[in-house]
Structure formats: C-alpha cells, structure tokens
Amino acid sequence: MALDNLISIEFSAEDLQKIDDSLSVIETVIAGKVIALQNEERSRYGRVGENTQNWISKVQGHMDSKPNLIPPFIDTTEFGNDLAARMSIMPRLARLNAVATGLEDTAILLGNDLYNAALAYYGNIKMMTKQNVPGAKPIYEDLNQQFPGRPKSVKAKTDTETK
C-alpha cells in the first residue's frame, strides 16, 4: 500500500532567494522600531482586540472634538502617534501572520510525509535485519537509536537474577 503524500511542492532557488530578500527588506525597515518582549512581559500586557480597538478610536474622536476634557497627564500627541502607528501595522501584521501560518501548515504536512516515509523505511530495514539481509543490520542499529524504548524495571531485573 502506498503512503499518503499529503503535499508535494518544490521551492526553486530563485523562489527561496526572493523570500530571503523580502524578509531582509522587512527586517531592515523595522529594525529599531519593533520591540521583542520576553514571555513574562507578554503576559503582563493585555491584548487589544477589535472591540477594544474600536473603543480606543472612539476615545480619539472624543478627545479631538472636546480637547478641554482631556486630563493634563495624557500626552495627546503620543496617543495620536501610537494610534496611527498601531493602525498602520495591524493590516501588515495580519498579512504576515497569514504567510507564517501558511508556511507553518506546509511544514507540518511536509514533516508528516517525511516521518511516515522514514518510519516505513525503518520498518522495512528492521524486517530485513531479522531476515539477515546483508547491510541491513548497521543501518537498523543506527536508526534504532531514535527509539530507545523503556529500560527494564529494577523489579524485573531482580526477579530474573534470583532465579
């Protein structure tokens, strides 16, 4: 029975170069403008979803229409700059996330295809080793290291030693 091949794609050297060049451009443009949070820091700050984003935009509108009601401790210039920057990066972030998800999903399917084919090869080598096919045993011993199995329990060892 043939193995299921979930995906079959190829990236040419030219394709890969275009991807790398595009990523380099993005990295150059955002250098010094983006922040890399640690996991602990990520959990400290809330995420702004679509509803909250709409509310923040409403706040901006009210601040613009009634500047006399803005408390002095709010830097309205910074608020406006932050809002404009966030609004400008969000559609790009969505596009990048879609690209990343597509690449990740593709890598998952490729990995699945590869692992299943490798397991089939390993199973065949294991069978050939049992049949003493020349050259199969060293390959089996090399590949078998991936599956060390469970060590025999101490109780099982002592039971066999006392008999």
C-alpha angles and dihedrals in degrees: 000000000000119000118250110256103207095185138011117189139141132204115208120220086251091053091051092047091052091050092048092047092049092049090049090054091050092047091050094049095049097040109123092010103075130066126221110213123200116236090256090053092048091058091048095062125063122235120241111226129191095275093049091045089054090050091050089052089052089052089052090052092051091046090052093048097043108028091162089070095057112108114238093241092066114088099215093190091056091044090054093045092049092048093048092047093048093047090050096050100042097076090046091049089052090053093047091048090052090051092047092048091050092050092045093049090047091050090051092054093044090050091050092051091048095046094048092049091046091050090050091051091047092050090050092049090049091053091046090051090055088051091050094240107177113257096013099098099064090048091049092049091050095048094040089069087079088067107045093166124205121310115243111267120255090241092055090051094050092047092055093043093055094052 
